[in-house]
């Protein structure tokens, strides 16, 4: 698997010795009226071959998206995969199903409402039997929480904060529950703001109390609570179970949602509380693939390359268009292009 660190799409690569490459793409954006839903297809057609060292053949492609097949970027991506790699096995996984599987709960609940927070959105779905029964999507995500802290400190305290500092305030500031790492008010450092802009070489400190942070964070998190309530209204009550929070939710968010919904909630925190690397999704996809391995029909590449070289040397094939770009690259690397090899010199 190749994992390319973009907000919209992430990929990870298997090693060179793998019999084939599994390509995993996370379609983690929600296209609005001005967005191009074919971003994944464009990346597959243009960005992946040029920006990545994929070891062919591509045996399977897994698309992880909120809403699975309902995601507007999925079908263009599927069409591109089938055009680029006809032999590849294509799978589409709802990201809440991947998150539940990656949580590795023992026993795994037969049904629960998964609330998966990513960098730029929150996906909520009732997952029953690894199927998303009712679902919804809210924009903002972890970055939205951090941006709210940045805006508040800028307006209230006249300081410019970096994204990581602001996110640290969300995680350790005690907005929803007392912080185990920072027992008192949290001190953050930023650049003083003047009429001429921030002064990055100067640093100032401001103290943010848990009460102040809750006033900032809670309204931004409110769409998540509203979305959970909407999914619960749309879902059969007898199958809802509890709430499972995955991704970098603020500490105490599970208690906040439990109070709002009346359902028990638990949180599976991302390692390090970061939001740039969705480990729970990676683990979920890996587990799903392990439980049901893809079975692509892979041609014997070594035998194919031997035939390519033999055909070219014997001039049995006279048209370069008969070869794939990969095969032509091999011929060129072996100095068999341009022109015919000198068979007498061999």
MIGU-263777 format. One record per residue: residue in one letter; x, y, z of N, C-alpha, C in turn. Coordinates in steps of 0.1 Angstrom, whole numbers, plus 5000, padded with zeros to 4 digits. Example, Ala and Ser with C-alpha at 12.3 -4.5 7.8 and 13.67 -1.06 7.14 Angstrom:
a513249435078512349555078513249675078s512849785071513749895071512950005079
# end
This chain:
x500849885000500050005000500950125000x500550224992501350354992500450454999x500950525008500250625016500750765014x500150845006500550975002499951075012x500751155019500251245030499651365024x498451355019497651465015496351465024x495851585026494551585034493451515028x493351525014492251465007492451315005x493651275002493851134998495151095005x495150975011496450925017496650785011x497850745009498250625003499350555011x499550425011500650365017501050245008x502350215008502950124998503449995005x503249884998503949765003505349764998x506149665003507549654999507749604985x508949614981509349564967509049414965x509249344976509149194975507649144975x506649234977505349184977504949134963x504049034963503648974950502849074941x502249164948501549274941501349394950x500949504945500749624953499349644957x499049664970497649704974497749854976x496849924969496750074969495550114977x495750184988494650234996494550384996x493350434992493150574991492050615001x492250715009491250765018490650895012x489350885008488651005002488051085013x488951165019488551225032488051365031x487551405019487051545018485551535013x484851645016483451645012483251755002x483251724989483151824979481951914980x482252044980481152144980480752184966x479952284965479552324951480652374942x481752414948482952464940484052364940x483852244944484852144945484752044934x485851984930485851884919485751744925x484651674923484551544929485451434923x486051474912486951374905488351384909x488651444921490051464925490751334927x490051234932490751104934491051044921x490151054911490450994898491551074891x491651204893492751274887494051234893x494051214906495351174913495751044909x494850954907495150814903495750814888x495150904880495550904866496850984864x497151084872498251174870499251174881x498751194893499651214905500351084909x499650974910500250854916501350794908x501250784894502350724887503550814887x503350944887504451044886505151064899x504351074910504851124923505251004932x504950884928505150764937505850654929x506650584937507350464931506450344935x505450314926504650194928505350074922x505449974930505949844924504849774918x504849764904503749684898503949544900x502849464898501549504893500649554905x499649634901498649684911497649574912x497649504923496749394925495349424931x495349524940494049564946494049714949x492949774949492749914952491549924962x491849984974490750004984490450154985x489250194983488850324985488050344998x488550425007487950445020487250585020x485950585021485250715019484050725029x483750845034482550865041481350845032x480450755036479350725028479550615017x480850565017481150455007480750494993x479950414987479550434973478850564971x478250624981477550744979478450864978x479750844982480650954981480850994966x480751124963480751164949482151144942x483151114950484451094943484750944940x483850854945484150714944484050664930x482950694923482750634910483750684900x484150814899485150844890486450774894x486750754906487950684910487950534906x486750474908486650334904486850324889x486250414881486350404866487850424862x488550514869489950534866490750404869x490550344881491250224884491050114874x489850094870489549994860490150024846x490350144843490950184831492450164832x493050214843494550204845495050064848x494349994856494749864861493549764860x493249714848492149634846492049504854x493249454858493249324866493149354881x493149484885493049504899491649484905x491649434917490449414925490049544932x488949594930488549724936487549704947x487849764959486849754970486649894975x485349924980484950044986484550025000x485150095009484850075024484350205030x483250195037482850315044483850335056x484250465058485250495067484850465082x483550465085483150435098483250285100x483050205090483250055091484750025093x485650105086487050085087487450125101x486850235106487250285120486850185131x485550125129485150025139486049905139x486349865127487249745126488649775131x489149895129490449935133490549955148x489349975155489349995169489649865176x489449755169489849615174489249585188x487949615189487249585202486949435203x487049395215486849245218485849235230x484549195227484049165214483649285206x483649275193483149385184481649395185x481149515188479649525190478949495177x477849435179476949395167476449525160x476249625168475749755163476149865172x476649975167476950095175477050215165x476950335171477150455163478550495164x479250495152480650535151480750685148x481550755156481750895154483250915151x483550925138484950925134485351065130x486251125138486751255136488151255128x488151325117489451335109489951475110x490951505102491451645102490451745097x489651715087488751815081487251785082x486851665088485451635088485151535099x483851515102483451415111482451325105x482651195104481651105098480951025109x479651025109478850955119477950855112x477950725117477050625111476750525121x475550475120475150355127475750235119x476650165125477250045118476749915125x476049835117475449715121475849605112x476549495117477049395108477949445098x478849545102479749605093479149665080x477949715082477249795072476749925078x476950035071476550165076475050185073x474250175083472750175082472250325080x472650415088472250555087473550635089x473750745081475050815083474850965079x475851035083475951185079477351235081x477551355076478951405075478851555079x479851595088479951735092481351785089x481451895083482751955080483452015092x484652045092485452115103486552025108x486151915115487051815120488051875130x489151815132490151855142490751995139x490952015126491552145122490552255125x489252235124488252335128488352375142x488552275151488652305165489952385168x491052345162492252425164492152565158x491452575146491352715141490452805150x489452745157488652825166489452875177x490452795182491352845193492252955187x492752945175493553045169492853175168x491653165163490853285161490453355174x490153275185489853335198491053405204x492253335204493353395210493853525202x493653525189493953645181493053755185x491753735186490853845189490853885203x490953795212490853825227492153865233x493253795228494553825235495653885226x495353905213496253965204497553885201x497353755201498553665198498153575186x499253555178499153455167499653325171x498853215171499253085175499452995162x500352905163500552805153499552695154x499352615144498352515144498552405154x499852365156500152265166499952315180x500352445182500052495196498652505199x497852545189496352555191495752415194x496252315186495752175188496152125202x497352155206497752115219496852175230x496352295228495452355237494152285237x493652235226492452155225492552025233x493751965231493951835237494151845252x494951935256495451945270494752055279x493852135272493352245280492152215289x491652095288490552055297489252115294x488952135281487652195277486452115281x486551975279485451885282485651815295x486851795299487151715312488551765317x488751765330490051805336491151735329x492151805325493351745318494251675328x494551545325495451475334496951525333x497251595322498651635320498851785324x497751865324497952005328496852025339x497252015352496152025362495552165363x496252275360495752405361495452465348x495252605347495152675335496352655326x496052645313497052615303497752745298x499052745297499852855292500252825277x499952915268500352895254501253015250x502052995241502953095236502653125221x502753255218502453295204503153425201x502953465188503653595184502653705186x503153815192502353935194501853995180x500654035180500054095168500054245169x500454305158500454455157499654495144x499554625142498954665130499754625118x501054605120501854565108501954405107x501154335115501154195114501854125126x502053995126502653925137504153945137x504753935149506153945151506753815154x507053735145507453595147508653575156x509553675156510753655165510553695179x509353745182509053775196507953685201x508053645213507053545219506453615231x505153585233504353625245503553505250x503153515262502453405268501053445273x500153355271498753385276498253255283x497453275293496853165301495453145297x495053025293493752985289493152885299x492052925306491452845316490552735309x490252625315489352525309488052585306x487552675315486252745312486252825299x487352895297487552985285487552895273x488352785274488452695262487152625259x486452585269485152525267484152615259x484252745262483352845255483752855241x485052825238485552835224485252705217x485552585223485552455216484152405215x483352415226482052355226481152395214x481052525210480152555199480652495186x482052485184482552425172482252275171x482252215183481952065184480452045183x479652145184478152125185477652055172x478152085160477652015148477851865149x478851815156479051675158477951615166x477651685177476551635186475151645178x474951745170473751755163473651635152x474851605146474851495136474551365143x475151345155474851215162473351205165x472751315169471351315172470551285159x470951335148470251315135470351165132x471551105133471650965129470850875138x470750915151469950835160468450845157x468050965152466650975148466350895136x467350875127467150805114467350655116x467950615127468350475129467250405137x467050275135466150195144466650195158x465950235168466350245181466850115187x466250005183466649875189468049825184x468649895174469949845169471049945171x470750055178471750165179472950135188x472650065199473750035209474350165214x475650165217476250285223477050365212x477850455217478650545208480050505209x480750495197482150475197482850585190x483750665197484450775191485850735187x486150755174487450715169488050845163x489350845162490050965157490451055169x490951175166491451265176490451355183x489351295188488451375196489051435208x488651555212489151615225488851525237x489751505246489451425258488151475265x487351385269486151415275484951425265x485251415252484151435242483151315244x483651205248482651085249481651115260x482051175271481151215282480151325277x480751415270479951525264478751475256x479151375247478051325238477151225245x477651155255476851065264475751155271x476151265276475151355282474151405273x474551435260473651485250472651375245x473151255244472351145238471651045248x472251035260471750935269472250795266x473250785257473750655254475150645259x475550525263476950505268477950535256x479050595259480050625249481450595253x482250555244483750535247484550585235x485750615238486650685228487850595226x488250575214489450515210490350625205x491350665213492150775209493250735199x493550835190494650815181495950815188x496950735185498250745191498850885190x499250945202499751085202498751195200x497451155199496451255197496651345185x497351295175497551375163496351355154x496251445144495151435134495651425120x496951415118497551405104497651265100x497651165109497851025105496750935111x495750905103494550825108494850685110x495550655121496050515123494850415124x493750455130492650365132492050325118x492150405108491650375095492650275088x493950305090494950215085494850075090x494650065104494549935110493249865106x492149945104490849885100490949825086x491549895077491749845063492649725063x493749725071494649615071493949495077x493049515087492349395092491349345083x490549435076489649385066490249305055x491449355050492149285040492649155045x493049145057493549015063492448915064x491248965068490148875069489648825056x489748905046489248875033490248915022x491348845021492448885012491948904997x492449004991492149014976492748904968x492148864958492648754949492748804935x493648894932493748944918494448834909x494148834897494748744887496048814882x497148774887498448844883499248764873x499548834862500348774852501848754857x502448644852503848624855504748724848x505048834856505848944850507148904845x507848814852509248774848509148704835x508148614833508048544821507648634809x506748734813506348834803507548914798x508348954807509549044803510548954795x510648824798511548744790511048734776x509648724774509148714761509248844754x509148954761509349094755510749104749x511749064757513149074752513348984740x512848864741513048764730512348814718x511048864719510348914707511149024701x511649124709512349234704513649194697x514349104703515649064697515448984684x514348914683514148834671513348914661x512949034664512249124655510849054651x510348974660509048914657507949014659x508249114667507249224668507849354664x507349414654507949534649507449664653x506349664662505749794666505949814680x506549934684506749964698505449974705x504350014698503050034704502449904710x503149784707502649664712503049644726x503949734732504449714745503849824754x503749784767503349884777504449974780x504150094786505250184790506250124799x505850034808506749964817507649874810x507149804800507949714792508949794783x508549904778509449984770510550044779x510150084791511250134800512250024803x511749894805512749784807513649774795x513149774783513949754771514949874770x514549994774515450104773516550084784x516150034796517150014806518149914802x517749814794518649714790519349754777x519249874773519849934761519449864748x518149824748517649754736516849854728x516749984733516150094726517050204724x517050284713516150264701516750164692x516050114683516550024673516549884677x517049794669517149654672518549624679x518549524687519849484693520649414682x521949414684522749344675522849204680x522049114674522048974679523348904677x524148944666525448874664526348914676x526249034681527149074692526749004705x525548954706525248884718525948754719
# end
